Amino acid sequence: GTAADNARLLREAALLDTTEEEADAKELILFQGKADAMLKEKNGEWAEAVALWQKLNTEYPRRVVDETRRARIQLALRTADSDIARRQPQQALAALDAALAAPGIGEAWELYLKRV
């Protein structure tokens, strides 16, 4: 496994002796999680990327807020684009309306521009 997997196992087994070791393990796990989420984005797997960012945002409050927000906006925009490409404009509008109503991203100018 990866170093982050090893750090997670050590943390879960309570085998980290000091607060410094615990902090280092948490940082390593966060770093790997960010890398995994960015890889999902790069591969166009936006729903999976959003799920990873949201999990990290829950586990590491205030550490990946901007990344989570950006990924959620991108997922909404790409979902709408996909719906438009499939000639389903009402579905695209519904996806945008849902995103505009969602806490944390509803004020995003990108969503308003796509909606117009």
N, C-alpha and C positions, 0 to 999 in steps of 0.2 A: 504494500500500500504506500500511499504518499506520506510525507512527513506530517501533513495535517491529519491524516487518518491515525497515525501513530500518536500524535498529540491528543486527539479526541479520545482514543482508547485509554491513554494514561490518565486523562482528566476524569473520564467516566469511572475508571477503576480506583480513583482517589490515590494514585501513585505519585502525584506531584507533591514534593515536600515543602516547597516555599511559595509564598505569594508571588515571587518573581517568576518561578517556573510556571505557575498557574497563568500569570499574565502573558508570558511568552507563548504558552500553548494557545491561549485565546487569540492572540494576534496572528499566529500561524494558521489557525482554523479560519479566521476572518479573511486573511490574505488568500487562502486557497478557495474559499467560497466566492470571493470577488472574481478571482480568475475563472472559476467555473461559470459564473453568471455571464461574464464578458464573452466567454467562448460560445455560450448559448446564443447571445446576441449576434456575434459574428456569423454564426451558422444560420441565422434567421429563425431560431427557435424562441420566439419572443414570449410565448406563454410560459415556457419552462424557465426562461430568464427571469421573468417577473416573479414566478414562484420562488426561485432561489433568492432574489433580492428581498422579497417580503420575509422569507425565513431569516435571512441575515438581519434584516431590520428589526425583527422581533427579538432575536438572540443578542444583538448588539445595538441597543437603542441609540439613536442619534448618530450612528456611525456611517450609515449608507442611505440616509434619507433622500439625498439628491439623486443618487443612482436609481433608487427604487422608483421615485417619481418619474424620472426620465424614461425608464423602461416601461412603466405603465402607460405613459403617453404614447410611446412608440408602438406598443401593442395595439392600442385603440386606433391609431392612424393606419397601421398596416392591416388591421382587420377591416377597416373601412375601405382601404384600397383594394383588398382582395374581394370584398363584396361588390365593389364597383366593377372590377374586372370580370366578375361572374354575372354582370348585369342584374344585380340585386340592390338597386339604390335604396330601397326602403330599409333593407337590412343594414346598409352602410350608415344611414341616418340614425337608425336605432342604436348602433354601436357607438356612434359619436354622442348621441344624446345621453346614453348611459355613462359614458366617460365624463361628459360635462356635468353630470349630476353626482359624480363620485367624489367623496372627500379626498382632498389632497391633490387632485389633478383637475378638478372642474373649472378652475380659473385659468388653465393653460391657454395661451394665445394660439398655439398650434392647432388646438382642437377647434377653436372658433373659426380660424381661417379655413380649415378643411370643411367645416359645416356650411360655410357660405357658398 
